[in-house]
Amino acid sequence: MNKFRASFSVLTQWAGGNWEQAIKQYFKLEKFVTPQMQEGREWHEKWAKHITNTKTLPIEFGGQELKAPVAERKTVVQLDDWLELVGIIDC
């Protein structure tokens, strides 16, 4: 059985009326990167390096020590036989 794998990015495009972009993202037909997405990637990379190297939160988040830190985790939640929600939880 084929499943629909929904993601925040695709659902946001669809909800905003950008159905064509949502379809392109879902089927990975073209790379789509907004300036905000690029900035988020750059912050994520900076924070992931900090977390990995220091085992502390970045100063922007208080700088507390972390035990066994993970900067990114992919999560898949089965919502129905035909529907999964996919997300990458990151710093």
PyMOL Python script that loads the backbone (N, CA, C, O; Angstrom):
from pymol import cmd

cmd.read_pdbstr("""\
ATOM      1  N   MET A   1       0.839  -1.180   0.000  1.00  0.00           N
ATOM      2  CA  MET A   1       0.000   0.000   0.000  1.00  0.00           C
ATOM      3  C   MET A   1       0.885   1.245   0.000  1.00  0.00           C
ATOM      4  O   MET A   1       1.828   1.335   0.786  1.00  0.00           O
ATOM      5  N   ASN A   2       0.593   2.185  -0.860  1.00  0.00           N
ATOM      6  CA  ASN A   2       1.310   3.460  -0.871  1.00  0.00           C
ATOM      7  C   ASN A   2       0.812   4.339   0.267  1.00  0.00           C
ATOM      8  O   ASN A   2      -0.368   4.328   0.617  1.00  0.00           O
ATOM      9  N   LYS A   3       1.737   5.095   0.833  1.00  0.00           N
ATOM     10  CA  LYS A   3       1.402   5.992   1.933  1.00  0.00           C
ATOM     11  C   LYS A   3       1.715   7.423   1.532  1.00  0.00           C
ATOM     12  O   LYS A   3       2.660   7.686   0.788  1.00  0.00           O
ATOM     13  N   PHE A   4       0.912   8.331   2.034  1.00  0.00           N
ATOM     14  CA  PHE A   4       1.194   9.751   1.882  1.00  0.00           C
ATOM     15  C   PHE A   4       2.071  10.155   3.057  1.00  0.00           C
ATOM     16  O   PHE A   4       1.673  10.009   4.212  1.00  0.00           O
ATOM     17  N   ARG A   5       3.273  10.666   2.762  1.00  0.00           N
ATOM     18  CA  ARG A   5       4.203  11.096   3.809  1.00  0.00           C
ATOM     19  C   ARG A   5       4.158  12.616   3.871  1.00  0.00           C
ATOM     20  O   ARG A   5       4.825  13.303   3.098  1.00  0.00           O
ATOM     21  N   ALA A   6       3.372  13.122   4.791  1.00  0.00           N
ATOM     22  CA  ALA A   6       3.208  14.564   4.952  1.00  0.00           C
ATOM     23  C   ALA A   6       4.369  15.135   5.761  1.00  0.00           C
ATOM     24  O   ALA A   6       4.871  14.500   6.688  1.00  0.00           O
ATOM     25  N   SER A   7       4.782  16.338   5.395  1.00  0.00           N
ATOM     26  CA  SER A   7       5.815  17.038   6.163  1.00  0.00           C
ATOM     27  C   SER A   7       5.317  18.457   6.420  1.00  0.00           C
ATOM     28  O   SER A   7       4.420  18.952   5.738  1.00  0.00           O
ATOM     29  N   PHE A   8       5.915  19.090   7.409  1.00  0.00           N
ATOM     30  CA  PHE A   8       5.546  20.462   7.732  1.00  0.00           C
ATOM     31  C   PHE A   8       5.725  21.368   6.524  1.00  0.00           C
ATOM     32  O   PHE A   8       4.873  22.211   6.245  1.00  0.00           O
ATOM     33  N   SER A   9       6.830  21.197   5.809  1.00  0.00           N
ATOM     34  CA  SER A   9       7.119  22.051   4.651  1.00  0.00           C
ATOM     35  C   SER A   9       6.051  21.918   3.577  1.00  0.00           C
ATOM     36  O   SER A   9       5.561  22.921   3.058  1.00  0.00           O
ATOM     37  N   VAL A  10       5.692  20.696   3.243  1.00  0.00           N
ATOM     38  CA  VAL A  10       4.683  20.464   2.199  1.00  0.00           C
ATOM     39  C   VAL A  10       3.323  20.973   2.664  1.00  0.00           C
ATOM     40  O   VAL A  10       2.623  21.647   1.909  1.00  0.00           O
ATOM     41  N   LEU A  11       2.945  20.657   3.899  1.00  0.00           N
ATOM     42  CA  LEU A  11       1.641  21.091   4.407  1.00  0.00           C
ATOM     43  C   LEU A  11       1.543  22.612   4.512  1.00  0.00           C
ATOM     44  O   LEU A  11       0.475  23.178   4.276  1.00  0.00           O
ATOM     45  N   THR A  12       2.635  23.275   4.859  1.00  0.00           N
ATOM     46  CA  THR A  12       2.638  24.739   4.931  1.00  0.00           C
ATOM     47  C   THR A  12       2.416  25.350   3.551  1.00  0.00           C
ATOM     48  O   THR A  12       1.640  26.293   3.400  1.00  0.00           O
ATOM     49  N   GLN A  13       3.100  24.809   2.553  1.00  0.00           N
ATOM     50  CA  GLN A  13       2.897  25.300   1.185  1.00  0.00           C
ATOM     51  C   GLN A  13       1.449  25.110   0.753  1.00  0.00           C
ATOM     52  O   GLN A  13       0.840  26.020   0.192  1.00  0.00           O
ATOM     53  N   TRP A  14       0.899  23.925   1.014  1.00  0.00           N
ATOM     54  CA  TRP A  14      -0.476  23.617   0.616  1.00  0.00           C
ATOM     55  C   TRP A  14      -1.466  24.545   1.324  1.00  0.00           C
ATOM     56  O   TRP A  14      -2.362  25.100   0.688  1.00  0.00           O
ATOM     57  N   ALA A  15      -1.305  24.712   2.630  1.00  0.00           N
ATOM     58  CA  ALA A  15      -2.210  25.553   3.415  1.00  0.00           C
ATOM     59  C   ALA A  15      -2.152  27.021   2.977  1.00  0.00           C
ATOM     60  O   ALA A  15      -3.135  27.751   3.102  1.00  0.00           O
ATOM     61  N   GLY A  16      -1.000  27.440   2.466  1.00  0.00           N
ATOM     62  CA  GLY A  16      -0.828  28.812   1.994  1.00  0.00           C
ATOM     63  C   GLY A  16      -1.329  29.030   0.583  1.00  0.00           C
ATOM     64  O   GLY A  16      -1.184  30.121   0.032  1.00  0.00           O
ATOM     65  N   GLY A  17      -1.921  27.995  -0.010  1.00  0.00           N
ATOM     66  CA  GLY A  17      -2.441  28.119  -1.368  1.00  0.00           C
ATOM     67  C   GLY A  17      -1.402  27.884  -2.447  1.00  0.00           C
ATOM     68  O   GLY A  17      -1.682  28.070  -3.631  1.00  0.00           O
ATOM     69  N   ASN A  18      -0.204  27.477  -2.050  1.00  0.00           N
ATOM     70  CA  ASN A  18       0.876  27.215  -3.011  1.00  0.00           C
ATOM     71  C   ASN A  18       0.894  25.735  -3.363  1.00  0.00           C
ATOM     72  O   ASN A  18       1.907  25.062  -3.177  1.00  0.00           O
ATOM     73  N   TRP A  19      -0.220  25.232  -3.868  1.00  0.00           N
ATOM     74  CA  TRP A  19      -0.354  23.796  -4.122  1.00  0.00           C
ATOM     75  C   TRP A  19       0.653  23.289  -5.137  1.00  0.00           C
ATOM     76  O   TRP A  19       1.135  22.162  -5.021  1.00  0.00           O
ATOM     77  N   GLU A  20       0.977  24.109  -6.137  1.00  0.00           N
ATOM     78  CA  GLU A  20       1.950  23.662  -7.145  1.00  0.00           C
ATOM     79  C   GLU A  20       3.325  23.442  -6.511  1.00  0.00           C
ATOM     80  O   GLU A  20       3.998  22.454  -6.804  1.00  0.00           O
ATOM     81  N   GLN A  21       3.737  24.368  -5.640  1.00  0.00           N
ATOM     82  CA  GLN A  21       5.018  24.216  -4.956  1.00  0.00           C
ATOM     83  C   GLN A  21       4.983  23.032  -4.006  1.00  0.00           C
ATOM     84  O   GLN A  21       5.970  22.307  -3.878  1.00  0.00           O
ATOM     85  N   ALA A  22       3.840  22.829  -3.333  1.00  0.00           N
ATOM     86  CA  ALA A  22       3.693  21.690  -2.421  1.00  0.00           C
ATOM     87  C   ALA A  22       3.880  20.376  -3.172  1.00  0.00           C
ATOM     88  O   ALA A  22       4.554  19.471  -2.681  1.00  0.00           O
ATOM     89  N   ILE A  23       3.296  20.269  -4.344  1.00  0.00           N
ATOM     90  CA  ILE A  23       3.428  19.051  -5.157  1.00  0.00           C
ATOM     91  C   ILE A  23       4.874  18.861  -5.601  1.00  0.00           C
ATOM     92  O   ILE A  23       5.398  17.749  -5.553  1.00  0.00           O
ATOM     93  N   LYS A  24       5.515  19.936  -6.029  1.00  0.00           N
ATOM     94  CA  LYS A  24       6.921  19.844  -6.443  1.00  0.00           C
ATOM     95  C   LYS A  24       7.812  19.409  -5.280  1.00  0.00           C
ATOM     96  O   LYS A  24       8.725  18.604  -5.461  1.00  0.00           O
ATOM     97  N   GLN A  25       7.546  19.943  -4.086  1.00  0.00           N
ATOM     98  CA  GLN A  25       8.338  19.542  -2.920  1.00  0.00           C
ATOM     99  C   GLN A  25       8.086  18.084  -2.570  1.00  0.00           C
ATOM    100  O   GLN A  25       9.025  17.334  -2.304  1.00  0.00           O
ATOM    101  N   TYR A  26       6.819  17.682  -2.569  1.00  0.00           N
ATOM    102  CA  TYR A  26       6.470  16.318  -2.187  1.00  0.00           C
ATOM    103  C   TYR A  26       7.162  15.296  -3.089  1.00  0.00           C
ATOM    104  O   TYR A  26       7.695  14.295  -2.611  1.00  0.00           O
ATOM    105  N   PHE A  27       7.148  15.557  -4.394  1.00  0.00           N
ATOM    106  CA  PHE A  27       7.756  14.626  -5.340  1.00  0.00           C
ATOM    107  C   PHE A  27       9.226  14.931  -5.620  1.00  0.00           C
ATOM    108  O   PHE A  27       9.843  14.302  -6.479  1.00  0.00           O
ATOM    109  N   LYS A  28       9.782  15.897  -4.893  1.00  0.00           N
ATOM    110  CA  LYS A  28      11.193  16.284  -5.029  1.00  0.00           C
ATOM    111  C   LYS A  28      11.541  16.592  -6.493  1.00  0.00           C
ATOM    112  O   LYS A  28      12.552  16.131  -7.022  1.00  0.00           O
ATOM    113  N   LEU A  29      10.668  17.388  -7.126  1.00  0.00           N
ATOM    114  CA  LEU A  29      10.855  17.734  -8.523  1.00  0.00           C
ATOM    115  C   LEU A  29      11.826  18.891  -8.711  1.00  0.00           C
ATOM    116  O   LEU A  29      12.451  19.016  -9.765  1.00  0.00           O
ATOM    117  N   GLU A  30      11.953  19.725  -7.706  1.00  0.00           N
ATOM    118  CA  GLU A  30      12.924  20.816  -7.782  1.00  0.00           C
ATOM    119  C   GLU A  30      13.289  21.251  -6.375  1.00  0.00           C
ATOM    120  O   GLU A  30      12.509  21.103  -5.434  1.00  0.00           O
ATOM    121  N   LYS A  31      14.484  21.788  -6.256  1.00  0.00           N
ATOM    122  CA  LYS A  31      14.926  22.332  -4.970  1.00  0.00           C
ATOM    123  C   LYS A  31      14.208  23.653  -4.746  1.00  0.00           C
ATOM    124  O   LYS A  31      14.131  24.485  -5.650  1.00  0.00           O
ATOM    125  N   PHE A  32      13.691  23.842  -3.565  1.00  0.00           N
ATOM    126  CA  PHE A  32      12.974  25.057  -3.216  1.00  0.00           C
ATOM    127  C   PHE A  32      13.524  25.547  -1.892  1.00  0.00           C
ATOM    128  O   PHE A  32      13.321  24.909  -0.858  1.00  0.00           O
ATOM    129  N   VAL A  33      14.216  26.669  -1.914  1.00  0.00           N
ATOM    130  CA  VAL A  33      14.817  27.203  -0.695  1.00  0.00           C
ATOM    131  C   VAL A  33      14.498  28.697  -0.629  1.00  0.00           C
ATOM    132  O   VAL A  33      14.918  29.477  -1.484  1.00  0.00           O
ATOM    133  N   THR A  34      13.753  29.071   0.396  1.00  0.00           N
ATOM    134  CA  THR A  34      13.472  30.488   0.617  1.00  0.00           C
ATOM    135  C   THR A  34      14.641  31.094   1.391  1.00  0.00           C
ATOM    136  O   THR A  34      15.444  30.358   1.965  1.00  0.00           O
ATOM    137  N   PRO A  35      14.748  32.417   1.417  1.00  0.00           N
ATOM    138  CA  PRO A  35      15.796  33.032   2.239  1.00  0.00           C
ATOM    139  C   PRO A  35      15.676  32.629   3.714  1.00  0.00           C
ATOM    140  O   PRO A  35      16.686  32.463   4.399  1.00  0.00           O
ATOM    141  N   GLN A  36      14.447  32.472   4.195  1.00  0.00           N
ATOM    142  CA  GLN A  36      14.246  32.071   5.581  1.00  0.00           C
ATOM    143  C   GLN A  36      14.733  30.641   5.820  1.00  0.00           C
ATOM    144  O   GLN A  36      15.326  30.348   6.858  1.00  0.00           O
ATOM    145  N   MET A  37      14.479  29.756   4.856  1.00  0.00           N
ATOM    146  CA  MET A  37      14.952  28.378   4.975  1.00  0.00           C
ATOM    147  C   MET A  37      16.479  28.350   5.003  1.00  0.00           C
ATOM    148  O   MET A  37      17.070  27.617   5.796  1.00  0.00           O
ATOM    149  N   GLN A  38      17.116  29.137   4.150  1.00  0.00           N
ATOM    150  CA  GLN A  38      18.576  29.180   4.097  1.00  0.00           C
ATOM    151  C   GLN A  38      19.146  29.706   5.409  1.00  0.00           C
ATOM    152  O   GLN A  38      20.127  29.169   5.923  1.00  0.00           O
ATOM    153  N   GLU A  39      18.530  30.760   5.951  1.00  0.00           N
ATOM    154  CA  GLU A  39      18.998  31.299   7.224  1.00  0.00           C
ATOM    155  C   GLU A  39      18.840  30.260   8.338  1.00  0.00           C
ATOM    156  O   GLU A  39      19.717  30.114   9.189  1.00  0.00           O
ATOM    157  N   GLY A  40      17.720  29.544   8.322  1.00  0.00           N
ATOM    158  CA  GLY A  40      17.501  28.487   9.313  1.00  0.00           C
ATOM    159  C   GLY A  40      18.549  27.399   9.218  1.00  0.00           C
ATOM    160  O   GLY A  40      19.023  26.898  10.238  1.00  0.00           O
ATOM    161  N   ARG A  41      18.913  27.030   8.005  1.00  0.00           N
ATOM    162  CA  ARG A  41      19.952  26.008   7.809  1.00  0.00           C
ATOM    163  C   ARG A  41      21.294  26.471   8.370  1.00  0.00           C
ATOM    164  O   ARG A  41      22.020  25.700   8.997  1.00  0.00           O
ATOM    165  N   GLU A  42      21.610  27.744   8.133  1.00  0.00           N
ATOM    166  CA  GLU A  42      22.880  28.285   8.619  1.00  0.00           C
ATOM    167  C   GLU A  42      22.913  28.304  10.151  1.00  0.00           C
ATOM    168  O   GLU A  42      23.928  27.942  10.747  1.00  0.00           O
ATOM    169  N   TRP A  43      21.811  28.725  10.799  1.00  0.00           N
ATOM    170  CA  TRP A  43      21.744  28.704  12.265  1.00  0.00           C
ATOM    171  C   TRP A  43      21.821  27.275  12.778  1.00  0.00           C
ATOM    172  O   TRP A  43      22.518  26.998  13.754  1.00  0.00           O
ATOM    173  N   HIS A  44      21.104  26.366  12.123  1.00  0.00           N
ATOM    174  CA  HIS A  44      21.136  24.965  12.550  1.00  0.00           C
ATOM    175  C   HIS A  44      22.566  24.424  12.519  1.00  0.00           C
ATOM    176  O   HIS A  44      23.016  23.780  13.466  1.00  0.00           O
ATOM    177  N   GLU A  45      23.269  24.690  11.426  1.00  0.00           N
ATOM    178  CA  GLU A  45      24.645  24.196  11.308  1.00  0.00           C
ATOM    179  C   GLU A  45      25.532  24.766  12.417  1.00  0.00           C
ATOM    180  O   GLU A  45      26.318  24.037  13.022  1.00  0.00           O
ATOM    181  N   LYS A  46      25.408  26.057  12.681  1.00  0.00           N
ATOM    182  CA  LYS A  46      26.189  26.705  13.741  1.00  0.00           C
ATOM    183  C   LYS A  46      25.869  26.076  15.097  1.00  0.00           C
ATOM    184  O   LYS A  46      26.776  25.722  15.850  1.00  0.00           O
ATOM    185  N   TRP A  47      24.578  25.936  15.406  1.00  0.00           N
ATOM    186  CA  TRP A  47      24.177  25.393  16.699  1.00  0.00           C
ATOM    187  C   TRP A  47      24.528  23.908  16.826  1.00  0.00           C
ATOM    188  O   TRP A  47      24.928  23.460  17.901  1.00  0.00           O
ATOM    189  N   ALA A  48      24.382  23.140  15.740  1.00  0.00           N
ATOM    190  CA  ALA A  48      24.720  21.711  15.788  1.00  0.00           C
ATOM    191  C   ALA A  48      26.204  21.526  16.101  1.00  0.00           C
ATOM    192  O   ALA A  48      26.559  20.664  16.905  1.00  0.00           O
ATOM    193  N   LYS A  49      27.069  22.317  15.480  1.00  0.00           N
ATOM    194  CA  LYS A  49      28.511  22.243  15.765  1.00  0.00           C
ATOM    195  C   LYS A  49      28.787  22.593  17.226  1.00  0.00           C
ATOM    196  O   LYS A  49      29.571  21.928  17.903  1.00  0.00           O
ATOM    197  N   HIS A  50      28.128  23.647  17.695  1.00  0.00           N
ATOM    198  CA  HIS A  50      28.324  24.066  19.090  1.00  0.00           C
ATOM    199  C   HIS A  50      27.901  22.950  20.045  1.00  0.00           C
ATOM    200  O   HIS A  50      28.643  22.608  20.966  1.00  0.00           O
ATOM    201  N   ILE A  51      26.719  22.385  19.831  1.00  0.00           N
ATOM    202  CA  ILE A  51      26.205  21.323  20.703  1.00  0.00           C
ATOM    203  C   ILE A  51      27.136  20.115  20.688  1.00  0.00           C
ATOM    204  O   ILE A  51      27.450  19.560  21.741  1.00  0.00           O
ATOM    205  N   THR A  52      27.575  19.710  19.511  1.00  0.00           N
ATOM    206  CA  THR A  52      28.453  18.546  19.382  1.00  0.00           C
ATOM    207  C   THR A  52      29.812  18.791  20.047  1.00  0.00           C
ATOM    208  O   THR A  52      30.343  17.910  20.723  1.00  0.00           O
ATOM    209  N   ASN A  53      30.363  19.974  19.855  1.00  0.00           N
ATOM    210  CA  ASN A  53      31.707  20.266  20.371  1.00  0.00           C
ATOM    211  C   ASN A  53      31.738  20.559  21.867  1.00  0.00           C
ATOM    212  O   ASN A  53      32.704  20.206  22.543  1.00  0.00           O
ATOM    213  N   THR A  54      30.697  21.199  22.393  1.00  0.00           N
ATOM    214  CA  THR A  54      30.733  21.653  23.789  1.00  0.00           C
ATOM    215  C   THR A  54      29.788  20.890  24.714  1.00  0.00           C
ATOM    216  O   THR A  54      29.915  20.969  25.936  1.00  0.00           O
ATOM    217  N   LYS A  55      28.840  20.151  24.135  1.00  0.00           N
ATOM    218  CA  LYS A  55      27.807  19.454  24.913  1.00  0.00           C
ATOM    219  C   LYS A  55      27.030  20.422  25.803  1.00  0.00           C
ATOM    220  O   LYS A  55      26.618  20.081  26.912  1.00  0.00           O
ATOM    221  N   THR A  56      26.842  21.643  25.286  1.00  0.00           N
ATOM    222  CA  THR A  56      26.018  22.650  25.957  1.00  0.00           C
ATOM    223  C   THR A  56      25.068  23.278  24.941  1.00  0.00           C
ATOM    224  O   THR A  56      25.312  23.246  23.734  1.00  0.00           O
ATOM    225  N   LEU A  57      23.975  23.852  25.457  1.00  0.00           N
ATOM    226  CA  LEU A  57      23.087  24.612  24.591  1.00  0.00           C
ATOM    227  C   LEU A  57      23.805  25.858  24.106  1.00  0.00           C
ATOM    228  O   LEU A  57      24.664  26.387  24.812  1.00  0.00           O
ATOM    229  N   PRO A  58      23.475  26.334  22.926  1.00  0.00           N
ATOM    230  CA  PRO A  58      24.035  27.619  22.496  1.00  0.00           C
ATOM    231  C   PRO A  58      23.641  28.714  23.491  1.00  0.00           C
ATOM    232  O   PRO A  58      22.613  28.608  24.161  1.00  0.00           O
ATOM    233  N   ILE A  59      24.446  29.747  23.583  1.00  0.00           N
ATOM    234  CA  ILE A  59      24.206  30.831  24.534  1.00  0.00           C
ATOM    235  C   ILE A  59      22.829  31.461  24.315  1.00  0.00           C
ATOM    236  O   ILE A  59      22.207  31.940  25.264  1.00  0.00           O
ATOM    237  N   GLU A  60      22.348  31.462  23.055  1.00  0.00           N
ATOM    238  CA  GLU A  60      21.028  32.022  22.766  1.00  0.00           C
ATOM    239  C   GLU A  60      19.919  31.269  23.503  1.00  0.00           C
ATOM    240  O   GLU A  60      18.832  31.809  23.709  1.00  0.00           O
ATOM    241  N   PHE A  61      20.190  30.031  23.897  1.00  0.00           N
ATOM    242  CA  PHE A  61      19.214  29.201  24.603  1.00  0.00           C
ATOM    243  C   PHE A  61      19.609  28.946  26.057  1.00  0.00           C
ATOM    244  O   PHE A  61      19.060  28.049  26.698  1.00  0.00           O
ATOM    245  N   GLY A  62      20.550  29.721  26.578  1.00  0.00           N
ATOM    246  CA  GLY A  62      20.893  29.628  27.989  1.00  0.00           C
ATOM    247  C   GLY A  62      22.226  28.999  28.303  1.00  0.00           C
ATOM    248  O   GLY A  62      22.757  29.222  29.391  1.00  0.00           O
ATOM    249  N   GLY A  63      22.800  28.210  27.384  1.00  0.00           N
ATOM    250  CA  GLY A  63      24.127  27.648  27.574  1.00  0.00           C
ATOM    251  C   GLY A  63      24.243  26.497  28.561  1.00  0.00           C
ATOM    252  O   GLY A  63      25.355  26.114  28.924  1.00  0.00           O
ATOM    253  N   GLN A  64      23.110  25.932  29.009  1.00  0.00           N
ATOM    254  CA  GLN A  64      23.178  24.842  29.986  1.00  0.00           C
ATOM    255  C   GLN A  64      23.870  23.605  29.411  1.00  0.00           C
ATOM    256  O   GLN A  64      23.882  23.377  28.201  1.00  0.00           O
ATOM    257  N   GLU A  65      24.441  22.824  30.313  1.00  0.00           N
ATOM    258  CA  GLU A  65      25.099  21.574  29.935  1.00  0.00           C
ATOM    259  C   GLU A  65      24.047  20.561  29.490  1.00  0.00           C
ATOM    260  O   GLU A  65      22.941  20.524  30.029  1.00  0.00           O
ATOM    261  N   LEU A  66      24.402  19.747  28.507  1.00  0.00           N
ATOM    262  CA  LEU A  66      23.505  18.715  27.977  1.00  0.00           C
ATOM    263  C   LEU A  66      24.117  17.337  28.210  1.00  0.00           C
ATOM    264  O   LEU A  66      25.336  17.176  28.154  1.00  0.00           O
ATOM    265  N   LYS A  67      23.282  16.360  28.467  1.00  0.00           N
ATOM    266  CA  LYS A  67      23.735  14.977  28.596  1.00  0.00           C
ATOM    267  C   LYS A  67      23.388  14.253  27.307  1.00  0.00           C
ATOM    268  O   LYS A  67      22.228  14.247  26.896  1.00  0.00           O
ATOM    269  N   ALA A  68      24.374  13.642  26.665  1.00  0.00           N
ATOM    270  CA  ALA A  68      24.194  12.894  25.418  1.00  0.00           C
ATOM    271  C   ALA A  68      23.392  13.692  24.393  1.00  0.00           C
ATOM    272  O   ALA A  68      22.350  13.225  23.934  1.00  0.00           O
ATOM    273  N   PRO A  69      23.856  14.882  24.025  1.00  0.00           N
ATOM    274  CA  PRO A  69      23.080  15.727  23.112  1.00  0.00           C
ATOM    275  C   PRO A  69      22.996  15.165  21.688  1.00  0.00           C
ATOM    276  O   PRO A  69      23.928  14.537  21.186  1.00  0.00           O
ATOM    277  N   VAL A  70      21.858  15.413  21.070  1.00  0.00           N
ATOM    278  CA  VAL A  70      21.616  15.080  19.665  1.00  0.00           C
ATOM    279  C   VAL A  70      21.091  16.350  19.013  1.00  0.00           C
ATOM    280  O   VAL A  70      20.075  16.892  19.448  1.00  0.00           O
ATOM    281  N   ALA A  71      21.759  16.827  17.987  1.00  0.00           N
ATOM    282  CA  ALA A  71      21.379  18.091  17.371  1.00  0.00           C
ATOM    283  C   ALA A  71      20.211  17.954  16.398  1.00  0.00           C
ATOM    284  O   ALA A  71      19.585  18.952  16.044  1.00  0.00           O
ATOM    285  N   GLU A  72      19.911  16.732  15.964  1.00  0.00           N
ATOM    286  CA  GLU A  72      18.850  16.532  14.973  1.00  0.00           C
ATOM    287  C   GLU A  72      18.317  15.110  15.067  1.00  0.00           C
ATOM    288  O   GLU A  72      19.081  14.160  15.237  1.00  0.00           O
ATOM    289  N   ARG A  73      16.992  14.972  14.956  1.00  0.00           N
ATOM    290  CA  ARG A  73      16.377  13.647  14.998  1.00  0.00           C
ATOM    291  C   ARG A  73      15.184  13.600  14.050  1.00  0.00           C
ATOM    292  O   ARG A  73      14.282  14.435  14.127  1.00  0.00           O
ATOM    293  N   LYS A  74      15.189  12.626  13.167  1.00  0.00           N
ATOM    294  CA  LYS A  74      14.066  12.442  12.253  1.00  0.00           C
ATOM    295  C   LYS A  74      12.995  11.600  12.945  1.00  0.00           C
ATOM    296  O   LYS A  74      13.296  10.583  13.569  1.00  0.00           O
ATOM    297  N   THR A  75      11.748  12.037  12.825  1.00  0.00           N
ATOM    298  CA  THR A  75      10.633  11.352  13.462  1.00  0.00           C
ATOM    299  C   THR A  75       9.555  11.067  12.428  1.00  0.00           C
ATOM    300  O   THR A  75       9.215  11.934  11.622  1.00  0.00           O
ATOM    301  N   VAL A  76       9.020   9.860  12.449  1.00  0.00           N
ATOM    302  CA  VAL A  76       7.917   9.479  11.588  1.00  0.00           C
ATOM    303  C   VAL A  76       6.793   8.985  12.481  1.00  0.00           C
ATOM    304  O   VAL A  76       6.982   8.070  13.283  1.00  0.00           O
ATOM    305  N   VAL A  77       5.609   9.600  12.337  1.00  0.00           N
ATOM    306  CA  VAL A  77       4.446   9.220  13.135  1.00  0.00           C
ATOM    307  C   VAL A  77       3.393   8.662  12.188  1.00  0.00           C
ATOM    308  O   VAL A  77       2.982   9.328  11.238  1.00  0.00           O
ATOM    309  N   GLN A  78       2.961   7.439  12.455  1.00  0.00           N
ATOM    310  CA  GLN A  78       1.921   6.786  11.654  1.00  0.00           C
ATOM    311  C   GLN A  78       0.569   7.311  12.138  1.00  0.00           C
ATOM    312  O   GLN A  78       0.175   7.040  13.272  1.00  0.00           O
ATOM    313  N   LEU A  79      -0.148   8.059  11.290  1.00  0.00           N
ATOM    314  CA  LEU A  79      -1.435   8.618  11.675  1.00  0.00           C
ATOM    315  C   LEU A  79      -2.606   7.755  11.226  1.00  0.00           C
ATOM    316  O   LEU A  79      -3.666   7.769  11.851  1.00  0.00           O
ATOM    317  N   ASP A  80      -2.421   7.012  10.154  1.00  0.00           N
ATOM    318  CA  ASP A  80      -3.448   6.125   9.615  1.00  0.00           C
ATOM    319  C   ASP A  80      -2.735   5.118   8.716  1.00  0.00           C
ATOM    320  O   ASP A  80      -1.529   5.233   8.496  1.00  0.00           O
ATOM    321  N   ASP A  81      -3.463   4.137   8.198  1.00  0.00           N
ATOM    322  CA  ASP A  81      -2.838   3.150   7.311  1.00  0.00           C
ATOM    323  C   ASP A  81      -2.174   3.805   6.107  1.00  0.00           C
ATOM    324  O   ASP A  81      -1.167   3.307   5.603  1.00  0.00           O
ATOM    325  N   TRP A  82      -2.724   4.906   5.652  1.00  0.00           N
ATOM    326  CA  TRP A  82      -2.252   5.549   4.419  1.00  0.00           C
ATOM    327  C   TRP A  82      -1.479   6.851   4.667  1.00  0.00           C
ATOM    328  O   TRP A  82      -1.023   7.485   3.716  1.00  0.00           O
ATOM    329  N   LEU A  83      -1.326   7.255   5.942  1.00  0.00           N
ATOM    330  CA  LEU A  83      -0.785   8.583   6.231  1.00  0.00           C
ATOM    331  C   LEU A  83       0.290   8.558   7.313  1.00  0.00           C
ATOM    332  O   LEU A  83       0.081   8.036   8.409  1.00  0.00           O
ATOM    333  N   GLU A  84       1.445   9.133   6.981  1.00  0.00           N
ATOM    334  CA  GLU A  84       2.529   9.323   7.941  1.00  0.00           C
ATOM    335  C   GLU A  84       2.875  10.804   7.996  1.00  0.00           C
ATOM    336  O   GLU A  84       2.816  11.505   6.986  1.00  0.00           O
ATOM    337  N   LEU A  85       3.232  11.268   9.175  1.00  0.00           N
ATOM    338  CA  LEU A  85       3.731  12.622   9.346  1.00  0.00           C
ATOM    339  C   LEU A  85       5.222  12.517   9.620  1.00  0.00           C
ATOM    340  O   LEU A  85       5.641  11.843  10.561  1.00  0.00           O
ATOM    341  N   VAL A  86       6.019  13.185   8.798  1.00  0.00           N
ATOM    342  CA  VAL A  86       7.472  13.104   8.892  1.00  0.00           C
ATOM    343  C   VAL A  86       8.003  14.470   9.305  1.00  0.00           C
ATOM    344  O   VAL A  86       7.604  15.498   8.758  1.00  0.00           O
ATOM    345  N   GLY A  87       8.903  14.466  10.272  1.00  0.00           N
ATOM    346  CA  GLY A  87       9.514  15.728  10.683  1.00  0.00           C
ATOM    347  C   GLY A  87      10.926  15.509  11.162  1.00  0.00           C
ATOM    348  O   GLY A  87      11.281  14.439  11.655  1.00  0.00           O
ATOM    349  N   ILE A  88      11.717  16.538  11.007  1.00  0.00           N
ATOM    350  CA  ILE A  88      13.078  16.511  11.532  1.00  0.00           C
ATOM    351  C   ILE A  88      13.131  17.561  12.629  1.00  0.00           C
ATOM    352  O   ILE A  88      13.046  18.762  12.370  1.00  0.00           O
ATOM    353  N   ILE A  89      13.273  17.090  13.847  1.00  0.00           N
ATOM    354  CA  ILE A  89      13.348  17.959  15.000  1.00  0.00           C
ATOM    355  C   ILE A  89      14.817  18.345  15.161  1.00  0.00           C
ATOM    356  O   ILE A  89      15.680  17.477  15.290  1.00  0.00           O
ATOM    357  N   ASP A  90      15.091  19.622  15.153  1.00  0.00           N
ATOM    358  CA  ASP A  90      16.488  20.036  15.235  1.00  0.00           C
ATOM    359  C   ASP A  90      16.650  21.231  16.151  1.00  0.00           C
ATOM    360  O   ASP A  90      15.687  21.786  16.681  1.00  0.00           O
ATOM    361  N   CYS A  91      17.909  21.602  16.316  1.00  0.00           N
ATOM    362  CA  CYS A  91      18.207  22.756  17.155  1.00  0.00           C
ATOM    363  C   CYS A  91      17.944  24.011  16.362  1.00  0.00           C
ATOM    364  O   CYS A  91      18.129  25.115  16.874  1.00  0.00           O
TER     365      CYS A  91
END
""", "prot")
cmd.dss("prot")
cmd.show_as("cartoon", "prot")
cmd.util.cbc("prot")
cmd.orient("prot")
